[in-house]
Amino acid sequence: MATGAFGSHGLRNRPGVTADSIHAWETASHYAISNGLGLMLISLHPRFASHRFAGPALAVGSILFSGSIFALILNRDRFRWLGPITPLGGTIMMAGFLSLAF
């Protein structure tokens, strides 16, 4: 929630931040919160709490996905190499959720 609040208030005053950047920040915040709730629900479920892949995949995927977006928005020139990490994080998140079906 703190990252969402920073995106709504703190980013608007930063030079070079566009409406698209703020929207990307909101998306990253949304996914971080959603995956946090997903991790909490997984840990409370008797069948999925001991799942060896889902929890770590959601945690790592969320960090890679949201973290790379946050870093790119805050300093694109320094963290340009993180661009390809974002879809990798999203893929890992999806694999984590899909693994719960099996």
C-alpha positions in Angstrom: 0.0 0.0 0.0 2.9 2.3 0.7 4.2 2.0 -2.9 0.7 2.8 -4.2 0.5 5.9 -2.0 4.0 7.0 -3.1 3.0 6.5 -6.7 -0.1 8.7 -6.3 1.6 11.5 -4.4 5.4 11.3 -4.6 5.9 10.6 -8.2 3.9 13.5 -9.6 6.6 15.9 -8.4 9.5 14.0 -9.9 10.9 15.4 -13.2 10.4 13.2 -16.2 7.6 11.2 -14.8 4.7 10.9 -17.2 1.1 9.7 -16.9 2.2 6.4 -18.4 4.9 6.0 -15.7 2.3 6.6 -13.0 0.0 4.1 -14.6 2.8 1.5 -14.7 3.6 2.2 -11.1 0.0 1.6 -10.1 -0.1 -1.6 -12.0 3.1 -2.8 -10.2 1.6 -1.8 -6.9 -1.6 -3.6 -7.7 0.2 -6.9 -8.6 2.4 -6.6 -5.5 -0.7 -6.3 -3.2 -2.6 -9.1 -5.1 0.3 -11.5 -4.9 0.8 -10.7 -1.2 -2.8 -11.6 -0.6 -2.4 -14.7 -2.8 0.6 -15.8 -0.7 -1.3 -15.2 2.5 -4.2 -17.4 1.2 -1.9 -20.1 0.1 -0.2 -20.2 3.5 -3.6 -20.6 5.2 -4.9 -23.4 2.9 -4.1 -26.9 4.3 -3.5 -28.4 0.8 -1.4 -25.5 -0.6 0.5 -24.4 2.5 3.1 -27.1 1.9 3.3 -26.6 -1.9 7.0 -26.5 -2.8 6.6 -24.3 -5.9 3.6 -22.0 -5.7 4.7 -19.8 -2.7 8.3 -19.2 -3.8 7.2 -18.6 -7.4 4.7 -16.0 -6.3 7.2 -14.3 -4.1 10.1 -14.3 -6.6 7.8 -13.4 -9.5 6.2 -10.5 -7.6 9.6 -9.1 -6.6 11.0 -9.4 -10.2 7.8 -8.0 -11.8 6.9 -5.2 -9.5 10.4 -4.4 -8.4 11.7 -4.0 -11.9 8.9 -1.7 -12.8 9.5 0.4 -9.7 13.3 0.6 -10.4 12.7 1.5 -14.1 10.3 4.3 -13.2 12.6 5.8 -10.5 15.8 5.6 -12.6 15.3 4.3 -16.2 18.9 5.2 -17.3 20.5 3.3 -14.5 18.3 0.2 -14.5 17.5 -0.1 -18.2 18.8 -3.7 -18.1 15.8 -4.6 -15.9 13.4 -4.2 -18.8 13.5 -7.9 -19.8 13.2 -8.9 -16.1 9.6 -7.6 -15.9 8.0 -10.3 -18.2 10.1 -13.0 -16.7 8.7 -12.0 -13.3 5.2 -12.1 -14.7 5.7 -15.5 -16.2 7.0 -16.9 -12.9 3.9 -15.4 -11.1 1.6 -17.1 -13.6 3.5 -20.4 -13.2 3.0 -20.2 -9.4 -0.7 -19.7 -9.7 -1.1 -22.4 -12.4 0.9 -24.9 -10.3 -1.9 -24.7 -7.7 -4.2 -26.5 -10.2 -2.0 -29.6 -10.1 
